[in-house]
Amino acid sequence: DASNWARDECGEDPIVVGHSLGGQIASISAAGSGPLAGIAVIASGTNYWRGSGMRWALGVGAVSVIAPLIVRIFGYWPGGRLRFGGRQSATVIRDWARLGRTGRFEPAYAQTDLEGSLKNYDGPFLSLTISGDAYVSKGATESLLSKMSGAEIERKHWEPEAHSHRGHFGWTRAESEPAEMIHEWAARATNTR
C-alpha cells in the first residue's frame, strides 16, 4: 500500500495529509495501515446530517436522501448542473449519501471495518480548521474526530490576516502559514514516536 511505499522510499514512517474529502480518505486509509508518524487533516469532517444545526441537518439530510435517486437516473452525479460537488461517480455519491444519513463510514465495497480502524488508531492526529470555511462546520469536524477515540488529537485553527485566504479552498493560496502549522506539528509528532 501507499504507506509501505512511502516508508520504503523515505526510510521512516510517513505522515499522511488530506484536505476535505481527502482528509476522510487519509484518515481511513492510514488508520488501517502500518506504523505511521501521524495523520493530518485540513478543513475536513463528515457530512453527517447531525453535524451542525438545523440548516446543516436540512440541507445535508435532504441531499443525502435524494442523491441516490439522482445517480440512479443519470448513472453518475451531475454536479456541474446541480452546482454541487462537480461530476462524481455513482458509487462515490452513494457512499457519501450513506455517511450523511448514518454518520458511519460503510462504503459499498469496503472489505474491512473502517469505523473500527479509525477507533483503533492510536497515533498523532492533527485537525487544522480554517476560518471562513462554509463547507466544513465545527460540528462536521468534531464528527470526524469523534471516530478517532484512540488518537492523540491536536486541534489547530488558522485565522488568516488576508481575507482572500479564508475558507475551504482559499487557504491553499496562502504563502506559508498553514504549511508551517502542519510542519511544526509534524516535527513534534515524529519526535515523540
Salt bridges, closest charged atoms under 4 A:
ASP13 OD1 - ARG7 NE 3.03
ASP95 OD1 - ARG98 NH1 2.86
GLU106 OE2 - ARG104 NE 2.83
GLU115 OE2 - LYS147 NZ 3.00
ASP133 OD2 - HIS168 ND1 3.04
GLU142 OE1 - ARG155 NH2 2.87
GLU152 OE2 - ARG193 NH1 3.38
GLU154 OE2 - LYS156 NZ 3.73
GLU154 OE2 - ARG188 NH2 2.69
GLU159 OE1 - HIS157 NE2 3.83
GLU159 OE2 - ARG166 NH1 3.30
GLU184 OE1 - LYS156 NZ 2.96
GLU184 OE2 - ARG188 NE 2.47
